[in-house]
């Protein structure tokens, strides 16, 4: 792909009828168990809030919420800031919070932020959605960069994830503007793309979605629907700086977010009718999806891995999170194991055991340093992919202490012993661990 001519096209006259493929109810229902209770961070450009399709975007958000998908909203103000600058004949030092923000620009940015927040809250209210504009972001001054004082431009200093989760648990959409207060209470302008990326990483979101008023990324006039981080980083070097300024920012922060553990980032033209739902529930989508190279880190275990698997799981065995397995038994069943390898070291493992039309995922373990970084979820997703390739209809797991991981992170449903294969029911009775049963239909 390195020699492919890479360009981003912008067209203000978008024919949505030609761009949208209908997403039927059956297609949506297939994804509901996967996305339930997952967090999506949506970053909306100010220009989209001012666009005529904004009300339809709010309807799409209402659909996502009705499916128990947790939404966090971040908005930009570039369009409104430039409009205020023109109307009030006040020069601004920067439109997007990426360079210095002088005092007059900060004052207009604060006004623009209030306008956009008001419009979003009003729209959400009309759609019977609860929302809250909160101070869950603390900012800090950027200071001097390359000899230039950035004045009132800031960056994220701290995120109050506890507050954000309380709002989400109360079925409330947290709304964040690009104006955030420092420790001393001083307002600072933050780039909204950067803020959205930090929120997605901190909240361990399943998706970061940038909603723009520009066409998605294209290669040789063909829409780029899916690309890995590594491929995108290579292509990014060939983008013309001026013509892709806004999308370049979103690409850079999408790459950063995926590299820090968010499984998927999307760049989407929000002017297209039903764009958000199509991108979420259609296999192909109508925007650009950036994803990690996680499957390149996962491989089948080989006999020489048995010693490493035995060693990394011993802490979990001692705490009774995993059942005791000798190194000899691991060696004998090594073909059933998957490992996650980073820089030549095994950091995670799991085993797969087949029972006719179902597959058991067992011995799931992630080394402490790599926990809470998405490794376990990637391993489970890979295992589910293996199940699909084998035409297996259900994956199940048995655990004594990782119930929340399977139910909240991996979208498994809690079952009973009767949901197990007959011979596995007998093993469950004999071992006396009283493990809980979780399953996921493929």
C-alpha positions as CSV (number, residue, x, y, z in Angstrom):
1,X,0.0,0.0,0.0
2,X,3.0,2.2,0.4
3,X,3.1,3.1,-3.3
4,X,-0.7,3.7,-3.5
5,X,-1.7,7.3,-4.2
6,X,-3.3,8.4,-0.9
7,X,-5.7,11.3,-0.7
8,X,-8.5,12.7,1.4
9,X,-11.3,14.3,-0.6
10,X,-13.7,16.9,0.8
11,X,-17.0,17.5,-0.9
12,X,-19.6,19.8,0.5
13,X,-22.3,18.4,-1.7
14,X,-22.7,14.9,-0.3
15,X,-25.3,12.6,-1.8
16,X,-26.3,10.5,1.2
17,X,-28.7,8.3,-0.8
18,X,-25.8,6.8,-2.7
19,X,-23.6,6.4,0.4
20,X,-26.0,4.7,2.8
21,X,-26.7,1.0,2.8
22,X,-29.8,0.0,4.8
23,X,-29.1,-1.7,8.2
24,X,-31.9,-4.1,9.0
25,X,-33.1,-5.1,12.4
26,X,-31.5,-8.5,12.3
27,X,-28.1,-7.0,11.6
28,X,-28.5,-4.7,14.6
29,X,-29.6,-7.5,17.0
30,X,-26.5,-9.5,16.1
31,X,-24.3,-6.8,17.7
32,X,-26.5,-6.0,20.7
33,X,-25.0,-8.6,23.0
34,X,-21.5,-7.4,22.0
35,X,-22.0,-3.7,22.6
36,X,-24.3,-3.8,25.6
37,X,-22.9,-1.8,28.5
38,X,-19.8,-0.9,26.5
39,X,-18.6,2.7,26.3
40,X,-18.5,4.7,23.0
41,X,-16.8,8.1,23.1
42,X,-18.3,10.3,20.4
43,X,-16.3,13.4,19.4
44,X,-18.5,15.8,17.4
45,X,-17.1,18.7,15.5
46,X,-18.7,22.1,16.0
47,X,-19.5,22.2,12.3
48,X,-21.6,19.1,12.6
49,X,-23.6,20.6,15.5
50,X,-24.4,23.5,13.1
51,X,-25.3,21.1,10.2
52,X,-28.8,20.3,9.2
53,X,-28.2,16.5,9.8
54,X,-27.3,17.1,13.5
55,X,-30.8,16.2,14.6
56,X,-30.6,12.9,12.9
57,X,-27.2,12.3,14.6
58,X,-29.0,12.8,17.9
59,X,-31.6,10.2,16.9
60,X,-28.8,7.8,16.2
61,X,-27.4,8.4,19.7
62,X,-30.9,7.8,21.1
63,X,-31.0,4.4,19.4
64,X,-27.5,3.5,20.8
65,X,-28.7,4.4,24.3
66,X,-31.9,2.3,23.9
67,X,-29.6,-0.7,23.3
68,X,-27.8,0.0,26.6
69,X,-24.7,1.4,25.0
70,X,-23.0,4.0,27.2
71,X,-22.3,7.2,25.4
72,X,-19.7,9.9,26.3
73,X,-19.9,13.1,24.2
74,X,-17.1,15.5,23.4
75,X,-17.7,18.6,21.2
76,X,-15.6,21.0,19.3
77,X,-16.2,24.7,18.7
78,X,-14.0,25.6,15.7
79,X,-16.9,26.5,13.4
80,X,-18.7,28.6,16.0
81,X,-15.5,30.3,17.1
82,X,-14.7,31.4,13.5
83,X,-18.3,32.6,13.1
84,X,-18.1,34.7,16.4
85,X,-14.7,36.1,15.3
86,X,-16.2,37.3,12.0
87,X,-19.4,38.6,13.5
88,X,-17.6,40.5,16.3
89,X,-14.6,41.4,14.2
90,X,-12.2,40.0,16.7
91,X,-9.1,38.3,15.4
92,X,-8.4,34.9,16.9
93,X,-5.0,33.3,17.5
94,X,-6.1,29.7,16.8
95,X,-9.4,28.0,15.8
96,X,-8.9,24.5,17.1
97,X,-6.9,24.6,20.3
98,X,-3.7,23.3,18.8
99,X,-1.5,26.4,19.2
100,X,-1.5,29.5,21.4
101,X,-4.8,30.9,22.6
102,X,-4.6,34.6,23.5
103,X,-7.1,36.1,26.0
104,X,-9.5,37.5,23.4
105,X,-9.6,34.1,21.7
106,X,-10.3,32.4,25.0
107,X,-13.2,34.7,25.7
108,X,-14.8,33.9,22.3
109,X,-14.0,30.2,22.7
110,X,-15.8,30.2,26.1
111,X,-18.8,31.8,24.4
112,X,-18.7,29.4,21.5
113,X,-18.5,26.5,23.9
114,X,-21.6,27.6,25.8
115,X,-23.5,27.9,22.5
116,X,-22.6,24.4,21.3
117,X,-23.2,22.8,24.7
118,X,-26.6,24.4,24.9
119,X,-27.5,23.1,21.4
120,X,-26.4,19.6,22.3
121,X,-28.2,19.5,25.6
122,X,-31.3,20.9,24.1
123,X,-31.2,18.2,21.3
124,X,-30.6,15.4,23.8
125,X,-33.5,16.6,26.0
126,X,-35.8,16.6,23.0
127,X,-34.9,13.0,22.5
128,X,-35.6,12.2,26.1
129,X,-32.0,11.5,27.0
130,X,-30.4,12.6,30.3
131,X,-27.1,14.5,30.0
132,X,-24.8,16.5,32.3
133,X,-22.1,19.0,31.5
134,X,-19.5,18.3,34.2
135,X,-16.1,19.3,35.4
136,X,-14.6,15.8,35.2
137,X,-11.6,17.1,33.2
138,X,-8.8,19.1,34.9
139,X,-6.5,21.0,32.6
140,X,-3.0,22.2,32.7
141,X,-1.2,24.8,30.7
142,X,0.8,23.6,27.7
143,X,3.5,26.2,28.5
144,X,6.2,27.1,26.1
145,X,6.7,24.9,23.0
146,X,9.5,25.5,20.6
147,X,10.1,28.9,22.2
148,X,6.4,30.0,21.8
149,X,4.3,30.6,24.9
150,X,0.9,28.8,24.3
151,X,-0.8,31.2,26.7
152,X,-4.3,29.9,27.5
153,X,-4.0,26.6,25.5
154,X,-4.2,23.6,27.8
155,X,-4.0,19.8,27.8
156,X,-5.6,17.2,30.0
157,X,-4.1,17.0,33.5
158,X,-6.5,14.6,35.2
159,X,-9.7,12.8,34.4
160,X,-12.2,12.0,37.1
161,X,-13.3,8.6,35.8
162,X,-15.1,7.9,39.0
163,X,-17.5,10.8,38.4
164,X,-17.9,9.8,34.7
165,X,-18.8,6.2,35.6
166,X,-21.3,7.4,38.2
167,X,-23.1,9.5,35.5
168,X,-23.0,6.5,33.0
169,X,-24.4,4.2,35.7
170,X,-27.2,6.7,36.2
171,X,-28.1,6.5,32.5
172,X,-26.7,10.0,32.0
173,X,-24.6,11.1,29.0
174,X,-21.5,13.0,30.2
175,X,-20.9,16.0,28.0
176,X,-17.5,17.6,27.7
177,X,-16.6,20.9,26.1
178,X,-13.1,22.0,25.0
179,X,-12.9,24.5,27.8
180,X,-11.6,22.9,31.0
181,X,-10.4,24.3,34.3
182,X,-7.0,24.1,35.8
183,X,-6.2,23.1,39.4
184,X,-6.5,26.9,40.2
185,X,-9.8,27.2,38.4
186,X,-8.5,29.0,35.4
187,X,-10.2,28.2,32.1
188,X,-8.0,26.7,29.3
189,X,-8.7,25.8,25.7
190,X,-8.2,22.1,24.9
191,X,-8.2,20.5,21.5
192,X,-11.4,18.4,21.4
193,X,-9.8,15.5,19.4
194,X,-7.1,15.2,22.1
195,X,-9.7,15.3,24.9
196,X,-11.8,12.6,23.2
197,X,-8.7,10.4,22.8
198,X,-7.7,10.8,26.5
199,X,-11.3,10.0,27.6
200,X,-11.5,6.8,25.4
201,X,-8.2,5.5,26.8
202,X,-9.0,6.4,30.5
203,X,-12.5,4.9,30.3
204,X,-11.4,1.8,28.4
205,X,-14.0,2.6,25.7
206,X,-14.8,0.0,23.1
207,X,-14.9,2.7,20.4
208,X,-13.8,6.2,19.7
209,X,-15.8,7.8,16.9
210,X,-14.9,11.1,15.3
211,X,-18.0,12.7,13.7
212,X,-16.9,15.3,11.2
213,X,-18.3,17.3,8.2
214,X,-15.7,15.9,5.9
215,X,-15.7,12.8,3.7
216,X,-13.9,9.8,5.1
217,X,-10.4,8.8,4.0
218,X,-10.1,7.6,0.5
219,X,-7.5,5.7,-1.5
220,X,-7.5,6.3,-5.3
221,X,-11.1,7.8,-4.9
222,X,-12.3,4.6,-3.2
223,X,-13.4,4.9,0.5
224,X,-11.0,3.4,3.0
225,X,-13.3,1.4,5.3
226,X,-10.8,-0.5,7.4
227,X,-7.1,-0.2,8.1
228,X,-4.6,-1.2,10.8
229,X,-2.7,1.3,12.9
230,X,0.6,0.4,11.3
231,X,-0.7,0.8,7.8
232,X,-2.3,4.1,8.7
233,X,0.8,5.5,10.3
234,X,2.7,4.8,7.0
235,X,0.0,6.4,4.9
236,X,-0.1,9.4,7.2
237,X,3.3,10.4,6.1
238,X,2.1,10.9,2.6
239,X,-0.9,13.1,3.4
240,X,-0.7,16.7,2.0
241,X,-0.4,18.9,5.1
242,X,-2.8,21.7,4.1
243,X,-5.7,19.9,2.5
244,X,-6.0,17.3,5.3
245,X,-5.5,19.5,8.4
246,X,-8.6,18.5,10.3
247,X,-8.6,14.9,9.3
248,X,-4.9,14.6,10.0
249,X,-5.6,15.6,13.7
250,X,-8.3,12.9,14.0
251,X,-6.1,10.3,12.3
252,X,-3.2,11.1,14.7
253,X,-5.4,10.8,17.8
254,X,-7.2,7.7,16.4
255,X,-3.8,6.0,16.1
256,X,-2.8,7.1,19.6
257,X,-6.0,5.8,21.1
258,X,-5.8,2.4,19.5
259,X,-2.2,2.1,20.5
260,X,-3.2,2.7,24.1
261,X,-5.8,-0.1,24.2
262,X,-9.0,1.1,22.6
263,X,-10.0,-1.7,20.1
264,X,-11.5,0.5,17.4
265,X,-11.5,4.2,16.3
266,X,-13.7,5.5,13.5
267,X,-13.6,8.6,11.4
268,X,-17.1,9.3,10.0
269,X,-18.8,11.9,7.9
270,X,-21.7,12.9,10.2
271,X,-23.6,14.7,7.4
272,X,-24.7,11.3,6.0
273,X,-28.1,10.2,7.1
274,X,-27.8,7.3,9.6
275,X,-24.0,7.3,9.4
276,X,-23.5,6.5,13.1
277,X,-25.8,3.4,13.0
278,X,-24.4,2.2,9.7
279,X,-20.9,2.5,11.0
280,X,-21.7,0.7,14.2
281,X,-24.0,-2.1,13.0
282,X,-22.9,-2.8,9.4
283,X,-19.9,-5.1,8.8
284,X,-18.4,-2.6,6.2
285,X,-19.7,0.7,7.5
286,X,-19.5,4.0,5.7
287,X,-16.6,5.6,7.5
288,X,-13.0,4.6,8.1
289,X,-12.3,2.2,11.0
290,X,-8.8,2.1,12.5
291,X,-8.0,-1.1,14.4
292,X,-5.0,-2.5,16.2
293,X,-2.7,-5.3,15.1
294,X,-3.6,-7.4,18.2
295,X,-4.1,-10.6,16.3
296,X,-0.5,-10.4,15.1
297,X,0.5,-10.8,18.8
298,X,-1.6,-13.9,19.3
299,X,-0.5,-17.3,18.2
300,X,-0.9,-21.0,18.8
301,X,1.3,-22.3,21.6
302,X,4.2,-24.6,20.8
303,X,5.8,-27.2,23.1
304,X,8.6,-24.8,24.2
305,X,5.9,-22.5,25.6
306,X,4.7,-24.9,28.2
307,X,7.3,-23.8,30.8
308,X,6.4,-20.1,30.4
309,X,2.7,-20.8,30.5
310,X,3.1,-22.8,33.7
311,X,5.2,-20.1,35.3
312,X,3.0,-17.1,34.5
313,X,-0.2,-18.9,35.8
314,X,1.2,-19.9,39.2
315,X,0.2,-16.7,40.9
316,X,-3.4,-17.2,39.7
317,X,-3.3,-20.8,40.9
318,X,-2.1,-19.7,44.4
319,X,-5.0,-17.2,44.6
320,X,-7.4,-19.9,43.3
321,X,-8.3,-17.9,40.3
322,X,-7.1,-20.7,38.1
323,X,-7.3,-24.5,38.6
324,X,-3.9,-26.2,39.2
325,X,-2.3,-27.6,36.1
326,X,1.1,-29.3,36.1
327,X,3.7,-28.4,33.5
328,X,3.4,-32.0,32.2
329,X,-0.4,-31.6,31.6
330,X,0.2,-28.3,29.8
331,X,2.8,-30.0,27.6
332,X,0.4,-32.8,26.8
333,X,-2.4,-30.3,25.8
334,X,-0.1,-27.6,24.3
335,X,-2.0,-27.6,21.0
336,X,-5.1,-26.4,22.8
337,X,-3.4,-23.2,24.1
338,X,-3.1,-19.7,22.7
339,X,-0.5,-17.2,23.8
340,X,-0.2,-13.4,23.5
341,X,3.4,-12.5,22.9
342,X,5.1,-9.1,23.2
343,X,8.7,-8.7,22.3
344,X,9.3,-12.4,22.5
345,X,7.7,-12.8,26.0
346,X,4.4,-14.5,26.7
347,X,2.2,-12.1,28.7
348,X,-1.1,-13.9,28.4
349,X,-2.5,-17.4,27.7
350,X,-5.8,-19.3,27.4
351,X,-6.8,-22.8,26.5
352,X,-9.5,-24.0,24.1
353,X,-11.4,-27.3,24.6
354,X,-14.0,-28.5,22.1
355,X,-17.3,-30.2,23.0
356,X,-19.2,-30.9,19.7
357,X,-20.9,-27.6,18.9
358,X,-19.5,-25.6,21.9
359,X,-16.0,-24.5,22.9
360,X,-14.7,-23.9,26.4
361,X,-12.3,-21.0,27.1
362,X,-10.1,-21.8,30.1
363,X,-6.9,-20.9,31.8
364,X,-7.4,-17.3,30.9
365,X,-4.6,-15.3,32.5
366,X,-2.8,-11.9,31.9
367,X,0.4,-11.0,33.6
368,X,-0.2,-8.2,36.2
369,X,1.7,-5.5,34.3
370,X,-0.5,-6.0,31.2
371,X,-3.8,-6.2,33.0
372,X,-6.4,-3.5,32.3
373,X,-4.9,-2.8,28.9
374,X,-7.2,-4.8,26.8
375,X,-5.0,-7.9,26.4
376,X,-7.6,-10.3,28.0
377,X,-10.4,-9.0,25.9
378,X,-8.3,-9.4,22.7
379,X,-7.6,-13.0,23.7
380,X,-11.3,-13.7,24.2
381,X,-12.2,-12.0,20.9
382,X,-9.6,-14.1,19.1
383,X,-10.9,-17.3,20.7
384,X,-14.5,-16.4,19.6
385,X,-13.1,-15.8,16.1
386,X,-11.6,-19.3,16.3
387,X,-14.9,-20.7,17.4
388,X,-16.6,-19.1,14.4
389,X,-14.1,-20.6,12.0
390,X,-14.8,-24.0,13.5
391,X,-18.6,-23.4,13.0
392,X,-19.1,-23.5,16.8
393,X,-22.3,-21.9,18.0
394,X,-21.4,-21.2,21.6
395,X,-18.3,-20.3,23.7
396,X,-18.5,-20.9,27.5
397,X,-16.1,-20.2,30.4
398,X,-16.1,-21.2,34.0
399,X,-14.6,-18.9,36.7
400,X,-14.5,-18.3,40.4
401,X,-13.3,-14.7,40.4
402,X,-13.5,-13.2,36.9
403,X,-17.2,-13.0,36.5
404,X,-17.2,-9.2,35.8
405,X,-14.5,-9.6,33.2
406,X,-16.5,-12.1,31.2
407,X,-19.9,-10.3,31.6
408,X,-18.9,-6.6,31.5
409,X,-15.8,-6.7,29.3
410,X,-16.4,-9.6,27.0
411,X,-20.2,-9.5,26.8
412,X,-20.8,-13.1,28.1
413,X,-24.1,-14.0,29.7
414,X,-24.2,-15.9,33.1
415,X,-25.7,-19.3,32.8
416,X,-26.1,-22.4,35.0
417,X,-24.4,-25.8,35.3
418,X,-27.2,-27.1,33.1
419,X,-25.8,-25.0,30.2
420,X,-22.6,-27.1,30.2
421,X,-22.0,-30.2,28.1
422,X,-22.9,-33.4,30.1
423,X,-19.4,-34.6,30.7
424,X,-18.4,-31.0,31.8
425,X,-21.2,-31.0,34.3
426,X,-19.8,-34.0,35.9
427,X,-16.3,-32.5,36.1
428,X,-17.8,-29.4,37.6
429,X,-19.4,-31.5,40.4
430,X,-16.2,-33.5,41.1
431,X,-13.7,-30.7,41.3
432,X,-15.7,-28.8,44.0
433,X,-14.6,-25.3,42.8
434,X,-18.2,-24.2,42.5
435,X,-17.3,-22.1,39.4
436,X,-19.8,-19.8,37.8
437,X,-20.8,-20.4,34.2
438,X,-20.7,-17.8,31.5
439,X,-21.4,-18.2,27.8
440,X,-21.6,-16.2,24.5
441,X,-23.4,-17.3,21.4
442,X,-21.5,-16.8,18.2
